[in-house]
Each structure stands twice: as structure tokens, then as C-alpha cells.
Amino acid sequence: MHLSPIPPHARVRIVATSRRRAAGDIFLEKHWRKWIFATVKIPLFDPSIQNSKIRSDAIGKFSEIFDSGEFILGKDVELFEGNVARYLGVKHAIGMSSGTDTLLVALMALGIGHGDEVICPSFTFFAAAGCIARVGAKPVFADINLDDFTVSTDDILEKITDKTKAIIPVHLFGQLADMDAIAEIGHRFNLPIVEDCAQSFGALRNGRQSGTLGTIGSFSFYPTKNLGGFGDAGLVCTNDDDLAEKMRIMRVHGMAPKYFHRYIGGNFRIDTLQAALLNLKLPHVDGDIANRRRNAEIYSDELADVESIVLPVEAPGNFHTWHQFTVRILGGLRGEALKFLLENDIGCGVYYPLPLDAQECFRPFVDGRRMAKNAAIAANEVISLPIYPSLSDAQIRHVASTLRKFFAKNA
Ligand SMILES: Cc1ncc(COP(=O)(O)O)c(C=O)c1O
């Protein structure tokens, strides 16, 4: 019995194989004139195949850094910053300790604080709103569009007051919010735009990279991201020379020169090792995004006629990187569908189960305000399916057919 064609993340329970399909296929093979079933586990995310491509170079780099004793910032960080700046087509790229810290340093560099309001979407990860509150400002939650899950520009306009000092659109699940409209709002009201690109490295709008259409672009290299590191890391980018210098100085407690503090900053430094390893992964990111796009296409074909599923769309002008493939399950069946997938060894997740304007910690900021309606609908209906680049076509089809089976049973 030869099991090597099965990818490392596939957990085979009982396999008797005489006939092989494509690598990653589920095996259903005849053995001793009986059908014996093989099950594979398809996790929501698995970076092992992506990371194995750089394994030997990464180990070489680790040895080099181990021997050098240079663990913080340094030449590998500068190299990474230069490579990302070229990739994005932006003047300045500055490596940071995490995606969350990029948002924090951006708000600090913009001088946002007590008495200010910053608008961000209600349906997203916590980081943007958390950072707004941490600098002492008030997060103001705008609703989203249900078709692409990004922030509603109409609702941004509704929420602008004379206290508004910035807008943070989030390019959720791998595609850009309507940056044409948001940049125009920024110009009209003289508001800086901090793009939260944690989930959208490599995404484009009308050919321009996410993170380069506003004032500051903010990226995360958390391991699950499109460009995923081996721990925490992030990066800010900007075409503004003054903001770039300020954020670079704020990265090291606002020191310039050493032990003379021009600003109140923080320890926002990126590790040398993270930057060096990310440098090795950067050349692979476009190929990975192409695979994610292919996976999204297969899902969209396979699930097109399932009435109870609303498929995600690529908004006009966007090049979607499909960080997540997030469907909406109608008819109050989300919980059951989630359970069915998990019982069938398919990893799936709910990003996000509770909108930010309904979170306990933000209660003091939302009292008396109308809750974001679409954000609440999305939070009740979404399921994200596995879409990582190394999934085989057969695995994607298996996930889709399992979901179809669920709806056939629950029609
Ligand atoms: C939309 C969004 N913003 C910000 C962050 C924060 O990034 P990090 O985890 O690197 O701090 C994340 C990470 O999960 C995210 O998804």
C-alpha cells in the first residue's frame, strides 16, 4: 500500500488502494470485493506545503541570523522593506511587530487622540476598533455592503461629524473596499484614510495595490495571511515622506537619535528573522494568490445553483485575493451547516460571529446609536470555507459536495 500521493494534512482512516486518482483525491477503493471508505481531513488552513517550498533556504537563513547575533531590525529588514515597497509600488514600506501595531502606529502618527472620532466598519476583526479606542478616540461603526462584506460608503457619509479625524476601511476577506469613493470622501472632508490591508496583500483595484490608495496602508503577516510569516509581523506603507519618517521613529519608542525621544512611540519593531523569512516567501505570493483565485472559481461553479447559499463576489474593478471564501447560509441554517461540515472532517470558521458595535467592550461608544443592520445579518449567516493555495481541485469539490449534501438533506 503506497500512501505518498496523499498530502500531509490528509488523515487517512482506512485506505486500501489499487487505483490512484490525482494527488489529494479522496480514495474510495475496492478491496477484497468490498468498498472501504477513506476519509480525509481538510483543515480550514494549512501552510505546510507553502512553507515547505522555502524550507532549506529558511533553515540556511536561520543559521545565518543565529550566528550573526543580529535579531532586531538590520539589513534583512531593510531588504524586506525595499522588496515590499517595489511590489506595492509605494515610496515607503516600514516593517512592524504586528498588523495590530501598524494600525496603532498609524493612528499615533496621525495625531489622533481624545475627543476624536474614527470611522471603521462594524463587521471586521477587532484590531482597527481596538486601536482607535487605545489612542483615546471613539470608534464609530459604519455598516457594510452585504454583497462584498466591505464598508458602506453611504454609511461612512452618514457617520461623518466635525469630530471625525480619520477613516479606516478594511479590505475584508481579500478584496478592496470601494477605495475610489472612500479616497474621494477623504479629499472632500480632508480626512486621512488608513487602509486595513491585513487580509488583502496583493489585492488590486483598477490595477493599483491595496495599501497605496489611501494615506497609510497597514498589513499583517500573521501566519494565516496571504503573505504569512512564522509568528507575528506587520508593515505600514505610505507615499508621505513626513508620515514615513514619523512612523519609522515611533517604531523605536520615538527615539531620534538614540535615547532622545522626539515622539511617544512604542516597541513596534519587526524581528530580523521574520523579515528574512518573509523575504523568502514574497516571490511565491502571486502564485499562491493565483491558486486561491482558482479555488474560488471552483467553489463558485460547484455551488452556483444552491439556493440557500449566497456566494461571495469580486466587486467591479477589484482583483480579489480570496484570503477567505465566505458564503452566507440563508434560512437560519448556518449553525447546522457548520456542524455538518465539521462532522465531515471539513474545517470551517465564522469570521465574525458578533459585529463590533455589539461587542461588550464597545458599549460605551454605541449607546443610543442605530446598530449596523447588514453587519448583524452577516454575523448570523457567514461561514468561511477552506481556500488555502495548496488545496487540490478534488478537495475543493469535496467541500462543495459535502455542503450540497447538507442542503439536499435539509431542503
Ligand atoms: C482585518 C484585520 N486587521 C488587523 C489584524 C491584526 O493583525 P495582527 O494579527 O497581525 O495583529 C487582522 C488579523 O487577524 C485582521 O484580520
PDBQT file of the ligand as one rigid body, heavy atoms in Angstrom, charges set to zero:
ROOT
HETATM    1  C1  LIG A 501      -8.712  42.814   9.255  1.00  0.00    +0.000 C 
HETATM    2  C2  LIG A 501      -7.591  42.639  10.221  1.00  0.00    +0.000 A 
HETATM    3  N1  LIG A 501      -6.999  43.733  10.751  1.00  0.00    +0.000 NA
HETATM    4  C3  LIG A 501      -5.978  43.637  11.605  1.00  0.00    +0.000 A 
HETATM    5  C4  LIG A 501      -5.480  42.431  12.008  1.00  0.00    +0.000 A 
HETATM    6  C5  LIG A 501      -4.401  42.375  13.030  1.00  0.00    +0.000 C 
HETATM    7  O1  LIG A 501      -3.251  41.757  12.565  1.00  0.00    +0.000 OA
HETATM    8  P1  LIG A 501      -2.248  41.014  13.579  1.00  0.00    +0.000 P 
HETATM    9  O2  LIG A 501      -2.888  39.731  13.972  1.00  0.00    +0.000 OA
HETATM   10  O3  LIG A 501      -1.013  40.811  12.753  1.00  0.00    +0.000 OA
HETATM   11  O4  LIG A 501      -2.011  41.913  14.722  1.00  0.00    +0.000 OA
HETATM   12  C6  LIG A 501      -6.055  41.266  11.492  1.00  0.00    +0.000 A 
HETATM   13  C7  LIG A 501      -5.518  39.952  11.894  1.00  0.00    +0.000 C 
HETATM   14  O5  LIG A 501      -6.117  38.994  12.158  1.00  0.00    +0.000 OA
HETATM   15  C8  LIG A 501      -7.135  41.360  10.573  1.00  0.00    +0.000 A 
HETATM   16  O6  LIG A 501      -7.716  40.285  10.058  1.00  0.00    +0.000 OA
ENDROOT
TORSDOF 0
